Amino acid sequence: MRTDSSPGTLPAREHLPAAGAGTPVLDVVIPVYNEEKDLQPCVLRLHDHLARTFPYAFRITIADNASTDATPRVAAALAAHLPRVRSVRLEQKGRGRALRTVWSASDAPVLAYMDVDLSTDLNALLPLVAPLISGHSDLAIGSRLAGGSRVVRGAKREFISRSYNLILRGSLQARFSDAQCGFKAIRRDVAQVLLPLVEDTGWFFDTEMLVLAERAGLRIHEVPVDWVDDPDSTVHIVRTATEDLKGVLRVGRALATGSLPLDRLTRPFGDDPRDRRLTDVPRGLARQLLGFCVVGALSTLCYLLLYSGFRSATGSQTANALALLLSAVANTAANRRLTFGVRGRGGAVRHQAQGLVVFAIGLALTSGSLAALGAATSDPARSTELAVLIAANLAATVLRFLLFRAWVFPDHDTDPRGSR
């Protein structure tokens, strides 16, 4: 049985305590490449804003990834002049590489980044990180497409942005509204487990991080932002779009094959401290019951439709056996993935075999009920048959859940969601 402290499982979220003197709560990373013109006004404006409005200690980290102009000298001068600014130099390009490097080494419990052009209004910064500090959310993103946001940009970039997010929704079932806005934050405890799973080192880094976090059931907070397009942006749109689409295909293939260990990112059900004091209730029971009931309701509907179809061509016992067999295979597969969070193909055959044993028990219950009905009356009405079968299936369902939890999937009893 996996508990809160099991390896690879994130603990329940807690409100971050106020850090001691000299320890920043927030580390804002500004990844730059050849930004000698914009870097100084950006850092000075951000530093002034945080000093005036942010209620916690902070740090600004300039992540220079292989600039060839005067950017390193500007960054060093800012770090020397402002005590809460530091500069990190990387010898390889890539925004994702820069973020991964700085975030992985940071001691701040909340990590954020923003683009050097400061296209996003800084008044959204505190709303962005507040849910992470409070323990409410795991990641936070600025969204230019959420209700309440105000955006000024050209039709071309608007079309590309909306098209890209539609692709993510259609191909990777993403539910967050804006993957590309350069205004994001993450809790350090989440980053330590999530970042090793993210392969991309460029512009797709954000999208991959968000998709994996969402599939693992982590909570993503979205903040509507005011955003003004930078007409002098150096981003190569066609090349970036091509790399993004390659990334979508790679991540989609990995999710389809179950090769990503997303169970490392699961949270226990319920972050209220009262939930964790309920010692008599096994972890994840409430969520598993909900998932099992949803799957069970759909399976019962499927069973009744199959039974009615088979019953028109064969006897009640044969129709019951065929309908129960087909619905049982689908039920085991659905509960394996959705209720108990088992990913990949490992153990699938064994789980189906055990599911068939559970099916046999259900068959005995329902067949016995039909036999008893046949003994009571020689020609029962079809509605009576269905009523008896529903009652028998309810009893079989309770038994099936107990057997699934204790025998078929005994090691998957925390909140194992792979999607939200």
N, C-alpha and C positions, 0 to 999 in steps of 0.2 A: 504493500500500500504506500503510495507516494504521499508525503506530507509537505508542509510549507517549506521545510528545510532540505528537502531532497535535492541532490545535485541536478542542475539544469533547469530547476523550476524557480521562477521569480517569486519572491515573498509578496505578501499583501502590501499594497501601497500604504505609506505612512506620510503624514505631514512632515515636511523637512524642518528640522529645528533651526533656529537662528544660528548662523555660523559664528565662530569666535573671531576675535580681531585678526585681521590679515587673511582670513580664509574666505574666498569669494563664494557666494551662493550661485552666481550666474557667471558663466564664461561665454562671451559673445565672440564668435570667430568670424573674421572677415577674410575670405579667400581671395587672393589677388594674383593677377598675372599682367605685368606691364601696365600698372595703374599709377604711374608717377604723378599724373595730373590730378586725379580724383582722390587719392588716398588720404592726403592730409586734411582737406576739408571734411571728408567723410568721418574720419576718426575724431576730429575735434568736435564736430556736431554731435556725434553719438556719445562721446564722453561727457559733453555738457548736459545732454538730455538725461543720461543715467545719473549723473551727480545731482541733478535738480529733482528728479522724479522717482528714482528707483529706491525703495526702502531697504534694500539689502546690499551687502558688499558685492562688488562686481569686478570683472576683469574683461578687458578687450584684447583679443589675440589676433594679430595680423599674420595670416598664413600665406606667405609668399611662395608660390609653387613655380620655381624656375624662371622668374622674371629676368629679362635681359636688358632692361632699361634702368633708370635710377630708383625704381621701386624699393629695392633693399635698403638703400641709403635713407630714403624718406621714412621707411618703417623703423629703422634703427634710431633715427632722430626723434621720432614720436615716442618710442619706448624709453629713450633717455630723458625726455622732457616730462612725460606723464607717468607717475608711479603705477597707475592701474592699467597700463598698456604694455604689452610685450610683443615681441616679434619672433616668428619661427620661420626658418628658411628650409624649403624642400628643393631638392635638385631635380625632381621630376614633375611634369605638368599633370594636371587633373584636379578638378574641384573636389571630386569624391575622395581622392587620395589625400588631399589637404585636410578635409574634414575628419576623415577616419584617423589620421595621424594625430591631430590636435585633440580631438575628442577622447581618443583612447588614452592619452597621457594626462588629461586634465584632472585636477582634484576637485573641481566644482561639482556639486550635485545636480545642477541644471546646466545643460549645454545648448547653445543656440548658434545660429549663423544668419547673416544677412549679406546681400550683395553690396559691393562697394559704392554703387550708384545711389543707394538709399532711395530707391523708387518707392518703397513702402513707407508710409507715414509712421514715424517712430512712436506715436501715441498708442499704437497697437502692440508695442513690445511688452508692457506690463500685463495686459490681458492675455498675451501669448504664453507667458511663463507662469502666471499665477496658478492655473490648474495643475501644473507639474509640481510646484512648490507645495500646494495644499494636499497633494496625494490623490487628486481626483482623476488625473489622466497620465498616460505614459509618454505620449508625443503630442505636439501642438504644431499646427501649420497655419500660416496666413493664407487666406483664400480670396482671390479676385473674382470668383464666380459664385460665392455665397451671397445670400440675400443681405442687403445692407452695405455691401462693398461698393466703392466708387472708383471707377477705373478710367484712365485717360490713356488710350493707345490707338495705334492705327488699325485699320480694318484687316490688314494682312496678318499681324501678330494675333489679333483677336480670333481670326478664323483658325490659325494654326493651333492656338492654345485650346480652343474649344474642341477642335477635331481630335487633338491628342488625348484629351480627357475622355472623349466619347470612345476612343479606341481602348483606353484602359478599362472603361466600364464594360465594354462588349467582350473583350478578350480575357481580362484578368478579374472580372467582376469587382472592380474597385468601387468603393462607395464614397471615398473622400472626393472632394469637388475640384481640387487644384493641386496637381502634383509638382508643378514647375515654379511656383512662386518662391523666390529666394528669401524666405522668411520663415524659419522653422526652429523648433526646440525639441529636446529629448531629455529625459531623466538619465543620469549617468548610469544607474544600476541597470536600466534597460539597454543603454548603448553598449555596455560591456558584454552583453549576451547577444544582442542583435547584430552589431557591426561585423563580427566574424562571419556571419552568414551572407553578407552583402558583397558581391563580387565586383561590381562596377566601380571604376575609379574616376569616371568623368561626370557628365551631366545627368546620366541615368541613375546615378547614386541615390538621389532623393526618391525617385519613383520606386526603385527596388526596395529601399528601406521601408517605405510606407506600405507597399503591397505585402511584404513579409510580416510586418507588424500587424496589419489588419487581418491577414489570414490566421495569425496566431491568436487572435482575439484580444489584442492590446487595444486600449482606448485612445483614440485620436481626437483631439480637440481642434475645432476649426474656428478661426477668428476672421470675420470680415475685415478687409483692409481698404484703405485709400491708397491707390497705386497710380503713379504717373510713369509712363514709358520713358526710358532713356533713349533718345534718338541716336546717341553715339555708341550704343552697345556694340561690343566686338564679337558677340556670339555669332558663329556661322550657322545660320538657321538650317540649311539643307544638310550639312554634315551632322549637326546635332540631331536632327530628326531621323536620319538614317541610323545613327548609333542607338537612338532611343527605340526604334522599331526592332532592331536586333536584340536589344535588351528585353523587350516585351516577349519576343519569341523564346528567348533563353529561360526567362523566369516562368513563362507559361508551361514550357516543357518540364521544368523541374517540379512545378506544382502538380502537374498531371501525373507524373511518375512517383510522386511522394518521396523524392530524394532529399528534401530539405527537412532537417530535424526541428520542426516548429514547436514540438512539445517542450523544447528548452525554454520557450517564452511564455508558458502558461502561467496564469495567475490563479490563486485559490478563489473559490466562489465566495463572494461577499467580502468587502473590505471594512465593514463595520466591525469594530472590536468585539461587539456582542456576538457576532457570528463565530468568531474564533474561540469564544468561551463555551460554545455548545459542544461539550465533549461526547455526548451520547449520539450525535448525528455524524455519520461518516462524511468525509470531505467530498464535496461535489454532488451529494445525493440530490439536493433540490434541483440542480440544473439537469442532472441525468434523468430524473423523473419527468421533468418538463419535456426534454428531448425524446424520451421513450414514449411518452403519451402522444406526442405529435406523430412520431413514426408509427406508433400502434394504431392511431386513428386512420392514417392513410392506408396502412396495411389491411385493416379491417374492411375498409371500403373496397380496396382491391380484391380482397378475399370474397366479399359478397357479390361483386360483379362477376368474378370468375366462377363462383358457385352457380349463380343464376344462369350463366352461359353454358356451363357443363351439364347442369341439371336438365336442360331441355333435350339433351342427347343421350343421357345415361342415368343410372340410378343415383339416389341421394348419397350413398356411401362412397361410390366412385367419384362423384362430383366433389364431395367434401374433401377426399384425399388429394385429388389433383389441385384443387383450388388452394388448399392449405399448404401443399408442397411448394407451389410457385410463389405464393405470398410469403412463405417462410424464408425462402432463399433471398428474396428482395428485402425482407425485414431484417435479416441478419446482416446483410451488406450495409443497409442504411444505418442501423444501430452501431455497427462497427465504426463507421466514419463519423456520423453526426452526434451520437449519444456518448460514445466512449472514446472518441478522438483517436482511433487507431489509423495511422497513415501507412502508405506503401503496401507492398504485396506480401511482406513477411508475415507468416502465420495465417494468411487468408484461407488457405485450404483447411487448416486445422479448425479455424473458427467456423467455417461453413459446416464441417463435419460435426462439431459440437452443436451447432445450430440445428442440424438435422435430428440430433438426439432430442433436443428441446422440442423440435417439431413433432417427433414421435409421441412425446408425452401429450402435447396439445391434440394430436390426432386421436389418441386414446380417450381423452376427455370428451372431444366433440363427437367421435364415433359412438362412444358409450351413451352420450346424451341422445343421439339419433336412435340408437337401439332401444333405449328406454322409451322414447316417444313411440316407436313402432310397436312396442309391446303394449303400450297403453291404448293405442288406437290404430286400426288397420289402414286408414286413409287420412292422415293428418293434412290439414290445409297448408299451402305453401307458406303463408304468413306465420303459422305456428312453427313450422320447421325453422324459419329464419329467426324467430324469437328465441327458440331453444338454442340455436347455434350461437346467437349473440351472447346469451348468458354463459354458455360454455366457454366461448372465446374470452370473455372477461376474466373468468377464473384462470384460463390458460395464460392470459396476458400477465396477470400478477405473478404467476409461477415463472413465466418466461423472464420477466425482469429480474427476479431474485437469482435465477440460474445464470443469466447473462452477467450480472454484477459479481456474483460469488465464484462462478466457475469459468465462463467463457472469457470474460475480460476482467480478471481480478486485479490487474496492475494498472488500470486506467480509471481511477476513481477520484481524480481531481478535475478541475475545469479544463477539459482538453480541447477546447475549440480550436479548429483550424480556420474558421471564418467567422465573421460577425454578421 
